[in-house]
Amino acid sequence: MAGTVHIIGAGLAGLSAAPRPTAAGQRVVVHEATAFAGGRCRSYHDAAVGMTIDNGNHLLLSGNRAALGYLRSIGAAERLVGRAQAEFPFVDLKSGQRWTLRFNDGRLPFWVFDPSRRVPGTRVLDYVPLARLLWAPRGKAVGEVIACDGVLYRRLVEPLLLAALNIDPPLGAARLASAVIRETLAAGGRACRPLIAREGLGTTLIEPALEYLRLRGTVVRMEHQLRAIEFGGERVQTLDFGGDSVALGKDDSVILAVPPYAAASLVRGLEVPTEFRAIVNAHFRIDPPPDEPPIRGVLNGMVEWIFAFPGRLSVTISAGDRLIDTPREDLARKVWAEVASVTGLPETLPPWQIVRERRATFAATPQQDARRPGAAAAWRNLVLAGDWTDTGLPATIEGAIRSGNHAADLIANSA
Ligand SMILES: Cc1cc2nc3c(=O)[nH]c(=O)nc-3n(C[C@H](O)[C@H](O)[C@H](O)COP(=O)(O)OP(=O)(O)OC[C@H]3O[C@@H](n4cnc5c(N)ncnc54)[C@H](O)[C@@H]3O)c2cc1C
């Protein structure tokens, strides 16, 4: 198809939809409402800590095949770094116990049989009920499929699902938990190596994509918010950007890669997730101890994960809605007290920043999951993308990129 592809939204869904039509020689224009690309996955210079930080720590796993494919396609694969093995150090703040979970590479979970690799305090038989999650029916919550208690739950299942689904796990959609377990634990250690954008989300996932597009003549229009869509018959006819509008030719198409609330305001009758969960991140400007791992799980505290970056320690707290109204300095002090006790660093609060993303992800309940639309819309030249579309995954980078890839495929196949 020779027409122009208009991509609305320069988050990861929009950016990952762009390379395919660009490489096929189509004209592509990306329209982004704000002054920056990346959406919920971005870096910015923060005056309080005097350095560039990410809006939030983002963890990828080596099994995130679409995310890794995207990085390869924009020439940035080597910017994501991780250890050679799938290892997750943990500390329990209540008991003081420390251990490292070590998955073996292959699909057969030998690690479960090895007390030095599996979760301390668990037996092999404790892992068997997890298989029930693999075949969880649509519409059920995790708490209806497995018992959400016991040592294995507290030390492995809860931290894994809380991080992946961004919701108190018993309330989470079992089919999303199932997808996470199928693509991680059940796929073996080769799929579970933690990967981190050590130099920042911007330089890893966003700027290389913008550079890739720029070099190929793709226009990325910042501060160009789509205000309305005019539909006619089976097609989108006009994109209204307020100050200007674009009339679509018969071969032109639109990939709408905006968050669900924005999509619902632009497309009449579109059912989308309407509830969200927050993620709270605390960033501290301080050199991590030399032996601090890139990522560490923390149990029985407010802190859930500690990420170590050059000159900075950053903390993630998922489903952080309870902390949205906590005074920022109180939060920074409480979080730092835990970080100091885990790392052995001084208790004096270093320069800090708290970033609270209220609508970090849609609420991954069965009810909200059921409201996710597929990518194909009711209009022939309109396709939906975003982590909230029905990818079968929770709202993650991998889901956003798969949705972008899928949208690009639908456009290509409709030619
Ligand atoms: C703090 C935090 C931590 C996270 N941690 C992880 C993690 O560890 N691992 C992981 O895999 N995922 C994580 N995620 C989720 C991940 O960031 C998202 O799933 C992903 O970035 C969503 O991308 P998207 O393109 O679907 O949406 P968005 O990033 O929301 O992009 C949508 C874009 O559309 C633009 N837009 C909106 N309206 C308009 C309009 N009318 N016209 C033009 N443009 C418009 C927006 O400005 C935005 O740039 C985290 C998210 C947050 C917030």
The ligand as a Gaussian input file, in Angstrom:
#p B3LYP/6-31G(d) Opt

LIG

0 1
 C        6.418000       3.597000      36.737000
 C        6.200000       2.495000      35.732000
 C        6.948000       1.325000      35.842000
 C        6.773000       0.307000      34.907000
 N        7.544000      -0.805000      35.008000
 C        7.507000      -1.722000      34.019000
 C        8.410000      -2.813000      34.019000
 O        9.236000      -2.981000      34.931000
 N        8.375000      -3.693000      32.977000
 C        7.479000      -3.543000      31.951000
 O        7.519000      -4.363000      31.022000
 N        6.580000      -2.530000      31.944000
 C        6.581000      -1.619000      32.935000
 N        5.711000      -0.562000      32.919000
 C        4.671000      -0.508000      31.864000
 C        5.184000       0.101000      30.559000
 O        5.803000       1.340000      30.802000
 C        3.997000       0.310000      29.637000
 O        3.325000      -0.917000      29.461000
 C        4.364000       0.853000      28.268000
 O        5.274000       1.911000      28.346000
 C        3.062000       1.323000      27.587000
 O        3.342000       1.813000      26.287000
 P        2.154000       2.302000      25.370000
 O        2.774000       2.809000      24.111000
 O        1.117000       1.263000      25.277000
 O        1.456000       3.527000      26.135000
 P        2.025000       4.967000      26.573000
 O        3.411000       4.849000      27.043000
 O        1.014000       5.515000      27.527000
 O        2.038000       5.827000      25.227000
 C        0.925000       6.526000      24.727000
 C        1.414000       7.803000      24.073000
 O        0.291000       8.450000      23.445000
 C        0.409000       9.840000      23.681000
 N       -0.942000      10.437000      23.484000
 C       -2.008000      10.370000      24.340000
 N       -3.073000      10.992000      23.767000
 C       -2.658000      11.451000      22.560000
 C       -3.312000      12.159000      21.516000
 N       -4.618000      12.520000      21.600000
 N       -2.603000      12.509000      20.408000
 C       -1.279000      12.144000      20.294000
 N       -0.619000      11.457000      21.266000
 C       -1.314000      11.107000      22.375000
 C        0.938000       9.921000      25.088000
 O        1.479000      11.195000      25.371000
 C        1.995000       8.801000      25.070000
 O        3.242000       9.273000      24.621000
 C        5.817000       0.458000      33.869000
 C        5.057000       1.622000      33.774000
 C        5.253000       2.634000      34.694000
 C        4.439000       3.897000      34.570000

